[in-house]
Every structure is written in C-alpha cells, then in structure tokens.
Amino acid sequence: MSKKDLSIFLTFVIGIVVILYGVFVHHWFINQISAIFCIITLIIGIIDRNSDADFGNTVLRSVGHVAPGHLWLGLLHPSKLHWKWAI
C-alpha cells in the first residue's frame, strides 16, 4: 500500500469516526452526515490529485449508481405518509 493509498484510507476512516462521534454525541442528522461525506470526497480528490474533469466524472458516475435507489425511496415515502393518515 502506497503512502497515497494509506492517506486516502485514513481520511475515510477519520471521516467515519467524525460521523459516528457527531451522531452519537451531538445527535447529527442527514444534513450534517452528508456534509461530512462531501468534505471527505473533496479531501480524497485533493490527495489523489485528480484533474477537474476526472474528479467531476467520478462524482457523477458515483451519483448515477446511487440515484435510482434514492428515486425509489422518494417515490415510496409519500405513499407511507398517505397510509399513515388514512388509518
């Protein structure tokens, strides 16, 4: 494992520790957690020394993988609210 790989791994682990600390001690919710993930992504992009185009393409490709699942969650969420009020 190279120094760059180790620093990327440590950045990710430190970010997860910060998230766990924030959730359990400060009762963070999704906004704070997603902000930490964005910060982790930017730091790892800087460490990896990607060009702007490579970094943007990587982020968009990653979003493309998770977006369908979030779309389904968004579509199902209002139906749960509807059933809750209908009972």
C-alpha positions as CSV (number, residue, x, y, z in Angstrom):
1,M,0.0,0.0,0.0
2,S,1.5,3.3,-1.1
3,K,1.5,6.5,1.0
4,K,-1.2,7.9,-1.1
5,D,-3.4,4.9,-0.7
6,L,-2.8,4.9,3.1
7,S,-3.6,8.6,3.4
8,I,-6.9,8.1,1.4
9,F,-7.8,5.2,3.6
10,L,-7.0,7.2,6.8
11,T,-9.0,10.2,5.5
12,F,-12.0,7.9,5.0
13,V,-11.7,6.2,8.5
14,I,-11.3,9.6,10.2
15,G,-14.3,10.9,8.4
16,I,-16.4,7.9,9.5
17,V,-15.2,8.4,13.1
18,V,-16.2,12.0,12.9
19,I,-19.6,11.0,11.7
20,L,-20.1,8.4,14.4
21,Y,-19.0,11.0,17.0
22,G,-21.4,13.6,15.7
23,V,-24.3,11.1,15.5
24,F,-23.9,9.7,19.0
25,V,-22.7,12.8,20.9
26,H,-24.2,15.8,19.0
27,H,-27.2,13.9,17.5
28,W,-26.4,14.8,13.9
29,F,-28.9,14.1,11.2
30,I,-28.7,13.6,7.4
31,N,-27.6,17.2,6.6
32,Q,-24.5,17.1,8.8
33,I,-23.7,13.5,7.8
34,S,-23.9,14.3,4.1
35,A,-21.8,17.5,4.6
36,I,-19.0,15.3,6.2
37,F,-19.2,12.9,3.2
38,C,-18.8,15.8,0.8
39,I,-15.8,17.0,2.8
40,I,-14.3,13.5,2.7
41,T,-14.9,13.4,-1.0
42,L,-13.1,16.7,-1.6
43,I,-10.2,15.8,0.6
44,I,-9.7,12.4,-1.1
45,G,-9.9,14.1,-4.5
46,I,-7.2,16.5,-3.5
47,I,-5.0,13.7,-2.1
48,D,-5.5,11.7,-5.2
49,R,-4.6,14.7,-7.4
50,N,-7.3,14.1,-9.9
51,S,-7.9,16.6,-12.7
52,D,-11.1,18.6,-12.6
53,A,-12.6,16.5,-15.4
54,D,-11.7,13.2,-13.8
55,F,-13.0,14.3,-10.4
56,G,-16.3,15.5,-11.9
57,N,-16.7,12.4,-13.9
58,T,-16.0,10.1,-10.9
59,V,-18.5,12.0,-8.8
60,L,-21.2,12.0,-11.5
61,R,-20.6,8.3,-12.2
62,S,-21.0,7.5,-8.4
63,V,-24.2,9.6,-8.2
64,G,-25.5,7.7,-11.2
65,H,-25.1,4.4,-9.3
66,V,-27.0,5.5,-6.2
67,A,-29.6,7.9,-7.7
68,P,-32.1,5.1,-8.7
69,G,-32.3,3.9,-5.2
70,H,-32.9,7.3,-3.8
71,L,-35.5,7.9,-6.5
72,W,-37.4,4.8,-5.3
73,L,-37.1,6.0,-1.7
74,G,-38.5,9.4,-2.7
75,L,-41.4,7.8,-4.5
76,L,-42.3,5.4,-1.7
77,H,-42.0,7.9,1.1
78,P,-45.2,9.9,0.2
79,S,-47.2,6.7,0.0
80,K,-46.2,5.8,3.6
81,L,-47.4,9.2,4.7
82,H,-50.7,8.7,2.8
83,W,-51.3,5.4,4.5
84,K,-50.4,6.8,7.9
85,W,-53.1,9.5,7.6
86,A,-55.6,7.1,6.1
87,I,-55.7,4.8,9.1
